[in-house]
Amino acid sequence: MSLRQMEYFLTVVEEASFTRAAELLHVSQPALSHQIKALERSVGGALLERMPRGVRLTPMGRAFRPHAELAVRSAAQARRAARAAAGAEGGELHIAAVHSVAVGVLPDVFARWHAAHPRVLLHLHEYASSQALEEQVERGAADLAVGPAPADWPGTVVPVGEEGIVLVVPFDDRFAGRTTVTLSELADRPWVRCAMEPVVQGERFLDWAGGRAGFTPRTAVFTEHSSTAVRMAAAGVGVCAVPSHLVRDAVGDGCVVLTPDPPWKRTLTVFSRLPPTGAAEAFVNLLRSVWPHARAAPASPLRAYQDCPEDGSAVA
């Protein structure tokens, strides 16, 4: 079994065709078929079922695929790490992030990175949830991930800052003249919810927080992206709760930002399968220096958010 055979296998799976895969790989179709058969002999069974039109994975192929993906991606990461070991002056970095961080934080960070390291190409992979982010990074989809601190992560985790959650309301809202609001004061309001809303103790965050405040949030609309939820809230559809860095520099006459009382916060991290070196380490240092809310760990416990248990104590 060779890395090249696994690359060939994955290309056939992605294209669902030996013909198209051979064209992409710049090999003849008989040579590609020979390599796939050799791979199947080495694993002891058929990985692909040849159909009249295309191919599909066998049960053995479905079990083999994620391991092949990890091996191929790990090899690519190994090549990048070797090049990065000499410094952050060439090569590329694959960065994965949850959508809100990708929209609200990384544009400024990427701009600073490009100015300092113009020869290092950045690839951004965005994910809708922390769970998807962790799963893909564990499978080798990126060199570094930026998001909430993962639980029981086997690799490296570096805290880079703190994420605060704010509430967005229209400029003519009855609370628009204030800076803070308690959740119970919003018990009668409709909410704009987002598919990216984190889960706390098995419940969506607002359902969990509303239940603790004595009410069940009334949902007006569900959106796919948090940036859409902000626009809906500004238009008066309902209140939305989003990371503060998503709405900084984007709030004008159209809407007002309120801070929940008590505040909702969580720690944001960079995590990776292997300790960052070279270009990856330089990126982590840059992110820590420019994070919009970077500061020392708070003296008081973090409250009511994903990395906080029900008693309000912070998780290390």
HELIX and SHEET records of a PDB file:
HELIX    1   1 LEU A    3  GLU A   15  1                                  13    
HELIX    2   2 PHE A   18  LEU A   25  1                                   8    
HELIX    3   3 GLN A   29  VAL A   43  1                                  15    
HELIX    4   4 PRO A   59  ALA A   84  1                                  26    
HELIX    5   5 HIS A   99  GLY A  104  1                                   6    
HELIX    6   6 LEU A  106  ALA A  116  1                                  11    
HELIX    7   7 SER A  130  GLU A  138  1                                   9    
HELIX    8   8 LEU A  183  LEU A  186  5                                   4    
HELIX    9   9 PHE A  205  ARG A  212  1                                   8    
HELIX   10  10 SER A  226  ALA A  234  1                                   9    
HELIX   11  11 SER A  244  VAL A  247  1                                   4    
HELIX   12  12 ALA A  279  VAL A  290  1                                  12    
SHEET    1   A 2 LEU A  48  ARG A  50  0                                        
SHEET    2   A 2 VAL A  55  LEU A  57 -1                                        
SHEET    1   B 6 LEU A 121  TYR A 127  0                                        
SHEET    2   B 6 GLU A  92  VAL A  98  1                                        
SHEET    3   B 6 LEU A 144  PRO A 148  1                                        
SHEET    4   B 6 TRP A 264  SER A 272 -1                                        
SHEET    5   B 6 THR A 156  PRO A 170 -1                                        
SHEET    6   B 6 CYS A 240  PRO A 243 -1                                        
SHEET    1   C 7 LEU A 121  TYR A 127  0                                        
SHEET    2   C 7 GLU A  92  VAL A  98  1                                        
SHEET    3   C 7 LEU A 144  PRO A 148  1                                        
SHEET    4   C 7 TRP A 264  SER A 272 -1                                        
SHEET    5   C 7 THR A 156  PRO A 170 -1                                        
SHEET    6   C 7 CYS A 255  PRO A 260 -1                                        
SHEET    7   C 7 THR A 180  VAL A 181  1                                        
SHEET    1   D 2 PRO A 190  CYS A 194  0                                        
SHEET    2   D 2 ARG A 218  THR A 223  1                                        
SHEET    1   E 2 VAL A 199  VAL A 200  0                                        
SHEET    2   E 2 GLU A 203  ARG A 204 -1                                        
END                                                                             
